[in-house]
Amino acid sequence: MITEILFEDNDVLVCHKRAGIAVQTAGIGMPDMVSELKNYLSIKTKEKDPYLGVVHRLDQPVEGIIVFAKNAKSAAALSDQARGDSKAQSLKMKKYYEAVVFGHMPEQSGTLMDEILKSGRTNLSEVVRKQNGSQTAKLTYEVIEETDKAQRLKICLYTGRHHQIRVQLAHAGCPILGDLKYGTAEAIAWAKDNGYKTLQLKANHLEFMHPTTKKVLKYYLEG
């Protein structure tokens, strides 16, 4: 299997997604996580079409930790956490990332709050003034390493909008290295010259409450 399973029980599958692999519905002949995991579960359970609920997604170029539900009850509970519908902070899924960006953020730590609008025609998103169809996007960041041209950021994602981190950081003037969709020509050229061949964004820390046991589970990617 391309996908690495970090944890599995009767309710959830926690997996390590490799960069370049789609979560769902890749192109014809291309692997995706849902197809691979459903095939794995079918062989394991002998069911023709086993249940696998997609709770949240990661962009295809992004490596990271992702959780799937193995039944409808777990899918509903985890989806509520992922959306942040619960007022209790302990019931909100916590998603942390690391990104290497071109340039320097205005502060060593801070919050980005924007309105994001997705274009169905281009499959790209942009920061806009609040309008019909736009969604509020929030993240916090902290600079953990820097050079004269780039910074490594720790990011906590509070909302899960389309291409959110990539769009918000680019709008703040610091596109992620290796981002060919939202990077400036200067950032793309510098990344290429300095060996950054892939999108420098990783979902390296995930926390959520188990839908049945109610225990808080925490998973990390090293490196």
N, C-alpha and C positions, 0 to 999 in steps of 0.2 A: 504493500500500500504506500501511496505517496503521503497520505495523511497519517500523522502520528497521534495516537490516542493517549491522552495524559491521564484520563480517569473515565470510568464507565460504571454505571449501576443500572437499576431498572428504570430510572427516570431521566438521566442525563448522560451526554457524551461530551467531554471536554477535550478539545483537539488543538494540535499545533498546526496551523495553516502555513504552508510554504508560500513564499513570494512567487507570484506568477500563476498560481492556481486559483480559479474562480470558485467562489462559494457555491454557486448554483448556475445552471443553464449556461455552460460555456459553449463555444462554437462547435460545429459538427466535427467529431473526431478528437475533440480536446477534452481532457479530464476535468472534472469538477468535484468538489467535496461531497455534495449531496448524493450524486450518482455513486461515487465510490463507497460512501458509508452505508447507503441503502443496500448495495450489493453485499457488503460485509455483514450487515444485519440479516439479510435474507439467507445467506449461507449459515449463519450462526443459529437463527431461530427457525429455519425451514419455512418461513412465511414468504409468500410470493411478493407482497408489497408491504414491507414493514413500515411503521410510522417513523418519520423523522421530521421534527419541527425546526424550522429555521427561526431562531430567536433574534439574532442580530447578524450583521454582515461586515466584512472587511473588503475594501477595494482589491481587485485582482492583484495589483503589484505589491500589496502590503502583506508582510509576514506577521503572524501573531496568534494569540490565543482566542478561541471562539468556542461557545457552548451551544449544543443542540439538545432538543428535547426528544425523548423517546415515547411520549404519549401526550395526548391532547391536554390533560390537566396540567402537566408540567410545562407545556408550551405556553399556556395561558398565564401561569404564575411568573415564568421567566420573562415573558414578553412585557408584563406589567412592570417588572423591575427594570428591564432595558429601556422602556419609555420613560421611566421615572414617575409613573402614575401615583405611586404610593407617597403619602406625605411623610412617612417615617423614613429617615435617612438610612436606617439599617436595612430597609427593603428596596433600596435602589442599587442597581448593578453599577459597579465602579469600574471604569475602563481607563487605563493609563497607557500612554504611548511615549516613545522616544522618537525625536525627529532631529535631523541635522539640516539647518537652514542656511541660506545664503544671506549674509548681512547680519545686522544686529537689531534685536528687539528694542523698543524704546525704554524698557525697564528690565531689571534682572528677574522680576516676577510680576505677573499681572493677570488680568482677565480680559478676554476678547468676547464681546457681545455684539452680534450682527444679525441682520435679516438676510437670509439666503433664499434665492429663487433658482429652481432647477429648470433648465430648458429641455423639454421633451424632444425637440428637434436635433439638438447637438449633444445631448446627454452630458452637458456641462452645467455647473452652477456658478452663480456670481453673487456678490454682496450688493444689495439694493436697499432703497428706502422701503419701509413697510408698505406692502401692497397685497392685493388679492393673490393668493398662491404662495406668498413668501412665508418662511418659517424662521422663528428665532433660534439662533445658534449660540451656544455658550461653551467656552473652554477656559481653563486656567493654564498658565505655563510658568516654568521656572528654568532659568539658564543654569546648566550644570557643567558646561565646558565651553570654551570659546577660543578662537584664533582671531587674527586681524580681519578675516573675511567670512567666517562662519561661526555658528553657535550650535551646540547640542542642547535640546530642550527636553524637559520632562513635562508631559501634558496630561491633564485630567479632562476627560470629555464628559460633559454634562448632558449633551443632546446628541442624537445620532442622525445628522442631516447628510444628504448626498455630498460626498467629497468634502465634508465639513472642514477637517483640519487643513487640508491642502488649500482650500479656498480662503479660509480665514487668515492663515499665515501669509499667503500671497498678497491678500488685500492689505495686510499690515506692513508690507514691504519686504518680507522675508520668506520667499518661496522655498519649499523643501528641495534639497538637492536631488537631482535625478527626475524631477517632475516635468515631463515634457508637455503636459496639458496646461499647467498653471504657472510654470516658471517663465521668467523673463529670458530674453536672448542672452543677456550677460550671465545670468545664473546657470543656464543650461551649458554655455560654453565653459564656464569656470568649473562646473561639476565634471564635465568631460575631460578637461585638462588635468584635473586632480584625482582622477580614478574613481569617481562616483558614478558607476554605470547603471545602478538601479535606484528606485525611489527610496530615499533614506527615511522611511517611516516604519515603525514596528510597534505593534500592540503587545507590549511585553508584560502586562500585569492585568489580571482580571479577578474581580471579587463579586460573588453573588451569594444569595441565600438559597440553599438547597430547597426545592419546592416541597419535599416531603419531610425530611429530618429537621429543617429549619436551621441547620448549622451554616455558618458563613464559611464558604470555601474560597481559598485564595490560591492563584496559580501565577507563576512567574516564568519568563524566559530569560536565561542568562546570556550575556554577551551583547 
